Amino acid sequence: FIDCGITGLDWAYGHDVDLVDLAELPYSRASTRPTRWVLVVPEDSPIKTVQDLEGKHIATEGIEITKRYLAEKGVKASVEFSWGATEVKVPDLVDAIVDVTETGSSLRANKLRIVDELLSSFPHFYSSKTAFDDEWKRGKMERMVMMLKGALEARDKVGLKLNLPEASLDAVLERLPSLRRPTVSKLTENGWLALETIICEKVARHIIPDLKELGAEGIIEYPLNKIVS
């Protein structure tokens, strides 16, 4: 038996499994956006809402997700499993499809239109109930979750170190966005301070020249592996 693992919320939802959800891990293959299960029709289809699919045919790899969605909407339609290449099956073989997308670019390239979103899904860290009830295993899993979340938190951030004249501190602090108030310490050279902080990577390239103009020296930008709050 497996004690724990990472899988998409969509998998757990589609299989109706009894697991302990320890954490959502916001990442995906192509972006930081979630995977979306969407109801799709051709651009020129007369179908505008899910209710228009009453008595129609739908192809999908997510059979259970689709059936649960239709039941919630009170719509009766035929749902068949798709063995891949789902996007090419409309309109010749089925009236609509339920497919997975992150950006929607592939759907647009195939002249398809999203009618509705069934489910938005990031990977989650799951535990079996038996493992979760074991204090030693639960502690190990909680540590794993902490480290995984720390790595995700650090993805788009960098550390910044610099030296600056004490007289420039207020101006520098006003210019610096930071995760917390930066760490400031005195240098052995009178009138000078050392400052260290964490900022978004895309911000760093814009503010480093500003910090230099404010008198900062020895500016170092460095990557981060984890930020554990």
N, C-alpha and C positions, 0 to 999 in steps of 0.2 A: 504494500500500500504506500501511496505517496503522502507525505505529511504536509507539503506546501508547494506552491508553484505560482507562476505568473501567467495569466491568460487574459484575454479581453473580456470586458463586461458582457459583450454580445454572446460569447461562448457560454458563460455561466447562465445568462438569461435564456438562451436558446435551449439549453439542456436541463433547465429547471433543477439544478443541483443544490444540495444542502451544504453550503460551505460557510466559513467565517471570512468575511471581507476585511482584511487588515489595512489595506491602503490602496488608493488610486495613484497610479504612476503616469503622469501626463506626458507621454511621448508617443510617437508613431513612426512609421517607416520613412515617410516623405516630408514630414513637417512636425510641428508641435501641436497641430490640430488633431482633434479626435477622429477616429474612424466613424463614418456615418452610414447607417443602413437606410437607403432611400427608395421610395416608390417612384419608378421611372416609366415614362411613355415617350413615343416619338414626338418631336416638336410639333408636328401637324395633327396630332391625335385629338379627337374631340373630348377625350377624357380630361376633366379638370379637377375632380376631387375623387377621393377613394370611393365615395358612394356610386360613382359612375362605373365602378368595376363589378357591380352586382351581376352575377352570372357569367363573368368573363374568366379568362385564363391568365395566370401569372406564373412566370418561371423565376426560380431563385435557388441559391445554395443555402439560404437561411430559412428552411421550411418552418421550423417551430416559431421563429421570430415573426414570420409573415402570418402564420395562422393565428397566433395570439393577437397580433395587431388587427387583423380583419375581424376577429371575434369581439375585440374591444369597440370597434367601429360599427358592429352590427351588420357587416357585409358578408354575403355568401359568394365565394368565388372559388374556382378550381386552382389549387396550388401544386405545381409539379417541380421536382428537383431538377436543377440545371447542372450538368456535368461540365461546367466551364463555358467560356465564350458566351456568357449570358447576354451581353449587350447586343449581339447580332440577331437575337431571336425575336425582337420586335421590329415591325409589326407582323411579319409573315407567319410566325409560329405561335406567338402569344400576344395578348393585348397589352400586357405590361410586365415589367420585371421589378424585382427587389434586389438591389445590388449594393456593394460596398464602395464608398468613395471617401477620399480625404479632401481633395481640392475641387473635384467636379470637372476637371479639365478633360478627362477621358470621355465623360458623358457628353460634354459639349462638342467634342471632336466627332462623336458618332451621331450628332444631331438629336440628342435625347434631352428630355425636359423632366425636372424633378417635380413631382406632384406633392409629395409629403415626406417627412423624415420620420422613420419608425423608431430609431434608437441612435444615440450618440455614445460612442464607446472608446474609452482609454483602457490600456492594460491595468489589471488589478492584481495585487498580491493576495492570494487566497490560502487559507489553511483548512485542513480537515478538522472537524469538531473534536475528534479524538486527540489529535496533536495539540490543538489549542487548549484542551483541558489538562495537558501535561505541562506543569509549571516550567520544567527545564527547557522543553521544546518551545514553549511560548516565549520564553526569554530570548532564546536564540533567534526566533523569527522576528521578534520586535527589534533586535539589533540589526538584522538584515534589512528590515524596512527602513530603519533610521539611516543606514548607509546609502541605500538606494535613493531615498528622498534627498539626502544631502548631495549626491552626485547630480541629480536632476536640478536642484536649486542652483548649483554652480554653473550650469551650462552656458548661460549668457552673461556671466559676470566675470570681472577681473579684479585683482588686487592692485592697489596703487600706493607707492611709497614716494615720499619726497621730503626734502629739507626746505625750510622757508624762514625768512626773517620774522621774529616775534611780532613786529609791527604789522605784518601782512596777514596775521592769523584770522582776524575777523573777516577780511575780504575773501580769503581762501575758503573759509567755512561757508560763507554765503554762496559761493560759486559751486561748492561740491554737493551733489546729491549723494546720499550714502545709505547703506542698509541700516546703520546705526550711527550715532555720533562717532566721528573718527577718533582713533587713538593718537594722542598728542603727547610727546615727551621732550624734555629739554636736552639739547646737545651740550657737549663739553665747551664748545665755542660760545662765548657769551652773546646773548641776543638772538640765538638761532634755535629752531625747534625741528623735530622730526615728526612727520604725520603719516599715518597709515589708514587706509580705508578700503571699502569694497564698493564698486560701482558697476553699472551695466556696461558691457563691452562696447556697445555702439555709442555710448556717451563719452567714453574715454578719449576717442580721437578728436572730439570737439573741444573738450575742456583742457586737455594737456597744454595746448598753446596759450590758453587763457591763464593757466596757472604759472606758466613761464613768465608771462607779462607781469604777473603779480609778485614776481621775485623768487618763485620756487626754483630750486636747483636739485640735481641728482634725481630726477623723476624716473621711477621704475614702474612699468606696467608688467604684471605677471599673471599667468593663467591660474585658475583654481580647480582643484579636483573635487572638493566637497565643501558645502556650507551646511553645518549641522546647527540648527537653531535650538 
